[in-house]
Amino acid sequence: MVHNMTIASGIQAFFGGTFDPIHYGHLRAVEALAVELGLDHITLLPNYLPLHRPKSAANDQQRRKMVELAIIGNPLFKIDDRELQRASPSYTIDTLEAVRTEGGMIMPLAFILGQDSLLTLNKWQRWQSLLDYCHLLVLARPGYPDPLNTPDLQQWLECHRVTTADLLSQQANGYIYLANTPELEISATEIRQRYRQGLSCDHFLPHSVHRYIKLQGLYL
Ligand code: ATP
């Protein structure tokens, strides 16, 4: 498939998140990334139980359902719920290792994350080995420092950063790409707060997800 005259890259891209709830900050950013890099598909990977976060307001099944509702009819997206099915916390590196076991080491594989997540990447399990399995594609997010304020991360970023998208499809793993995606001032935390306060969230997430939140009485 061709997006806006961009040649399909052949990169298999995963986008992990809590998605509590999924919102346009996720969806519009990765849609723009798909155009920027010629990604045919993006696989959304809901986390079972995020580390460093309070217990989710929505349960696993509800978060998965919201992801499903958000992507219905959009051929760009797929869901991989392996982390939910494991029913225990998963490290991203273990999931990537499993994807490589299934698909081999040759295909270009990428993991997508927001700029805020890049800042705390050095807290992730075996973070320096992530690039042995995949490229990292970083979505722009407003309000985060560039360069990073952690010297070891900044140095690692400088060693592996590429600015040309072509390289990402020529090699299976090993690069970090800071995307030129739009900066969207939307977060799940703010959405949960707004629901609690009875404020409108129309501009933040798809109507189908909003309807489900209301029906399930979430975030009150
Ligand atoms: P919370 O506010 O609860 O922390 P969140 O809005 O950051 O949630 P997550 O599900 O935790 O959403 O995010 C999944 C991934 O999407 C993370 O890598 C995060 O950095 C990225 N992300 C979330 N919102 C945005 C946004 N507005 N722009 C770019 N990336 C984003």
Boltz pocket constraint, residues with backbone or C-beta under 6 A from the ligand:
constraints:
  - pocket:
      binder: B
      contacts: [[A, 16], [A, 17], [A, 18], [A, 19], [A, 20], [A, 21], [A, 24], [A, 25], [A, 26], [A, 29], [A, 112], [A, 113], [A, 114], [A, 115], [A, 116], [A, 117], [A, 139], [A, 140], [A, 141], [A, 142], [A, 182], [A, 183], [A, 184], [A, 185], [A, 186], [A, 187], [A, 188], [A, 189], [A, 190]]
      max_distance: 6.0
